Amino acid sequence: MSVRTLVLGLAPFLSLFHSTLAQTYSATYLPSNAPNQTENGQSGTNQCGTALNQNSACQNAYINNITDWCIWSPPEPGPNAGIGNTERIEVAWCIKSGYGTRIIPDGSITGAHFVVTPDFVQVTGVGNLTTLNVPAGDAGGELDPHGADGNGNPVGGLVFSNAFGQLEEIFEWTNFVSDSEFCFRACKPGPMAPTWCQHIYDTIGCAWNMPANYAPGVFEQCLGDSGQPMGVYGTSTFFQGEPVTPPAHPIPSSSSCTTLSTIGNGFFISGTSIATTNPASATATATAAGKSGSGVSVSSTSSGPSNSNTAATGTSTGNAGFSRGATVNNGDWILFTAGTAVVGSLVGAILVL
């Protein structure tokens, strides 16, 4: 049974340019009480446990702080594994272990900027996301809780956060991921959440949707102003596809920043392995115990699961909530990594597709 109940009487408006379809959540979850699957057609699971598993099909994502966040990325590698082709089946890849998700190997993220605002939290940054099965050269795409059918991209993907207090489900979020950039915003539950987490600008990319710091070599968490909602310019609203795309809003001001030397979890890429010893300083590194589709396995002093690393290229085939390789300014996407699922007690949150 679907978690979300569509107000079908408004369905005809979907065919109009950026029309809206009211959508109501019929269930609210925490990781502890989510069913095995929350949507029809879901490929993964929302019952993830806590064990580290680089083959995990977990579709719960978290966005809590600079050392505790996730993004969505393909479950398997391959020439057809681009974000555009795999948007409906992405799985969660996280910095922190303990969620039953896949781990983002240390060294993959080379810059991350986490900001907490009154209306949303977001993480932006850069790195080598081919270690997360994103194909080299993939311009990426957008993930969100809607999709063309209301079941989300990925289907059944849940986002949780404790950034606004206790751990809760986040109903409105948007995440862009490419082979080298990411951005992920999770909006505070409430009537303004759809405005701050629009998903209708899916071909314009990170820099325009989420103006922020994307500098490499910096890991920081700051308090920030909300700035202005994407697409809103005074009393006017821009719609994707209009002849002229307005410039991105200025980067909102921030303060009270805490800077870290790096972030990670103790798992490193070493050739075709993921090792618990940094290959940059070790005299010997773990060797691959075998392949699991991705060609990357987890090995340490004790045996570990194999890692599936996929890449994503290609274009969407009609999903309204998906962004296809659009260029921003210098031709690169600056993308948000989705992957923070926030679960809580808010029931009946209204979403606007």
N, C-alpha and C positions, 0 to 999 in steps of 0.2 A: 504494500500500500504506500502511495506517495506521501511524503512528509508535507508537501505543499498542495493546497487546493486552489486551483485556478478559478477565477471568476469568469466563467466561460461566456457570459453575456457580452463581455468586452473584447472577446477574441478577434472579431473582424477588424478592430483597430490596429492589430499587429501588422497588417499589410501597409499601413500608412507610415510615412517617414517619421521615425522617432515618436510614434504614438505610444500611449501607455496602456499597460494591461495590469490591473490590480491583482495582486497575488497575496494570499494570506497563508501564514504558516499554521499548519494544523498540529504541529508538535514542536516541542523544544527539548533539546537533549543536553546531557553532559556526557563526557567520554565513558563514564561509569554506567550509564543506562541506555546508551544508544543501541538500537537493534543491529543485527548483522549487516543489514542493508537498509537504507532509508529512502531509496528511490527505485522505481521500476527501471530496469535496464542498467543497473549499476554493475560495474565490472569488479570493483574492490569491496572492501568491508569497512564498517564503522566500529566493529568490535576488534580493537587492535592489540589489546594487552599492553605489556610494558617492555617486552624483550626486544633487544636489538636484532634486526632482521633485514639484511640488505636485499632480500627478495620480497619484502613486505608489500601487501596490496592495500595497506592502510590508507584510507581517504579522510583522515582527520588531520587538520593542520592547526598550528598554534602560532600566535603572535603576542608575546608577553613583554619581552625586553631585548636589549641588544645581544644577549647571550642565549636567548631562548625564542627562536622563531623558525618558521618553516617556509618552504615554497612548494608549488606544484611542479612536477616534472614527469617525463615519460617513464613508464614501468620497464620498458625494454629498449635496447638500441636497435639501430638498423636504418637503412636508407629512407624508409617511410615513417620514421619515428619523430618527425618534426612536431612542434607544438600544434601547428595547424591541422595535422592529421590525427593527433592523439589527445586533443583537448577534452574529449569525453571520458577518457580512461586514465588521466594523470593520477599519480599517487603522491603522498606527502614525503618530502625530504626535509629533515630538520637538523638544526645545529645541536640541539640537546637530545641526549638519549633518554629512554624511559617512557616513550610514548607508543612503542610498538611500530614505529615508522622506520623508514630508511634514514641513514645518517649522511649528512653532507660532509665529505671528507675534509679534514684540515688542509688548508692551502687552496681549496677551491674558491673561497670567498676572499678577495683581495682588498675589499673596502666595503664597509656597511655603516649606514647612518640610520639610527632609530630615533623617531621623534614622537612625543606624546603631546597631543593637542586637546582642547576641550571637546572636539567633535570626532576625532579619529586618532588611531595610531598607525604609523607606517614605517616600513623599512625599505631603504633604497641602497643600491650598491652595484658593484662589479665583481667579476671573477671569471674563472674557467668553469662554466657550467656544462661542458662536455662530460665532466665526471658524473653528471646527473642525467646522462643519456640524451642531452640536447645535442643534436648533430652540429659539428663545426660549420659555421657559416649560416646557421639558421637565424633569421631575423626575428623569429619568435611569434608570440601571440598573447592573447588575453584570456584569463580565466575569471569566472565570476559565478555567483550562485543562481544565475538565471538560465542562460542558454536559450536556444530557440524554442524548446518545449517546456521551459520552466523547471526542469529537473537539475539544472546546473551544469557547468563545465569546470571540473569533472562531474559527471552524473553522481549525485549522492555525496559530493564533497561537503564536509562540515568544517567550520572554522571556529576556534575557541580562543578566548583571551581572558586574562585576569587584569588587564591594564586599566580597566575602569572600576576595579574593586574585586569582588569574588569571581572565580572562573565562571564564564557564561558563554553561551553560543552567540556568535556574531552573525547576524542575518544578512547584512550588507557588506560586501567586500569586493575588491578588484585587485587582480594580480597579473602583471606582465612578466614574461620570462623569455630571454633569448639565450644564445650561446655564451654571452659575455656580460649581460646586464639584467637587472631585475628590479622590480618595485612591487610593493604589496601594501595595500591600505585596508584596514578594518575599521568600520564606522561604529561609533557608540550607538547601541540600540535606542531607538526613539523615532519620532516622526520625521526628523531631518536626515536620518541615515541614508535614504535613497539619493538625496541631493548631494551629499558629500561623497558618496561612493557610486557615482554614475558608471554605467557599463556601456553606454551608447557611443563612446568615442574609441571604439576598439581598434581602429586602424591608425590612430594618431600617436600612440606610444606613450612611454613613461614620462619623458621630459615635459610633454604638454599636459598630460593628465595629472601628474604628480611632480610638479617642480620642487626640487629639493637638492640636497648635496649628493653627488654621485662620485665624489673624488676617490681615487684608489689610495691605498696606503693609510687610510684613516678608519678607525672603528670608534664610534661615539654614540652616546645617547643624550638627547636634549629634550627640554620642554620647548614647545613651539606654539605660535599662533596658528589658527586654522587657515588663515588666508581667505581665499575666495573659492567657491565651488567650481569644479571644472565646467567649462562651457557657459558660465553665467557672467555677463558683462553688464553691470548696472541693471537696467530694466529689460535687457535683451538676453536671449538665450541662443547660442550658436548650435546648429545641428550639423553633425558630420555629413559631408556630401555637398554642402553649400559651396559656391564657387571660390570663396576666399576663406581660408582658415585663419582666424585671428591668432595673434601671438599667445604664447603660454602666459599665465599669470606670473607675477614676480614670485620668487621664492619667499615664503613667509619667514618672518623673523623668528629666531630661536635664542635660547639662553640656558643657563644652568647645565652646560654640557659636561658630561663625564667621558673621558677618552681612555680607551684601552689599547694596549700594544697589539692585541690580536684577539680573535675569538675562536673557539674550537671545542673539540671533544676528545682529542687524543687518537683519532683515526686518520691515517695519512695514506695518500696514493703512493704506491711504489711499483712502477711498471704496470703489471696486470694484477697487482694485489692491493689490498687495503691493509696496512700494518698498524700495529699499536706503537711502533717505534718510528720516529721521524727519519725517513731515508736520507734527509739532507745531512744528518749528523751521525747516523748509525754506520757501523762498519759492515753490518749485514742486515738485510731486511727480510721480511716474511716472503715466502713464495706462494704462487697461486696454487690452491688445492684443486682447482678445476674451474671450468667455465659454467656460467648459468645464463647464457644468452647475452650477457653484457660483457663477458670477458674480464670481469673484475671480481675477485673473491676477497673475502675477509679472512685474514690469518693472523695469529699471534701466538703466544706461548700455549694458549688453548685454542681448540678449533673454533671456527666461527662460520656463519652462514655465507653463502656466496652473494656477490653484489651484482645487481642488474643495472647496467648503465645504458640509457637510451638517448637517442637524439631525436629532434623534431624539426622537420622542414615541411614545406608545402603550404597549401592554402586551405581555408575553411570552405566547407561546402554548404553554406547557407546558415550557419549558426549565428544568430544575432549577437550573441555575447562573446564573439571571438574576434581577435585582431590579427590581421595577416600582414606581416612584413612591411608595414608602412615605415617610411623614413621620417625622421625628425631632425631638422637642422642639418647636422653633418652626415646624415644618412644612416646613423646608427639608432637602434632602439635603446631607450633607457627604460628598463622594464621593472615592474614590481614583482616580487615573488610572492605569490599567494601562499597560502599555506598556513594561515593562522586561523584556526577554527575557534570560535568563541561560543561556549555553550552556557546557558544560564536559565533563569526562571522566567524570562520575558516570553509571554505567550501571546499569539495574535498579532505579531509585528506585521505591519503592512509593507509590502515591497512593491516597487513600481518597475516594471520591466522597461 
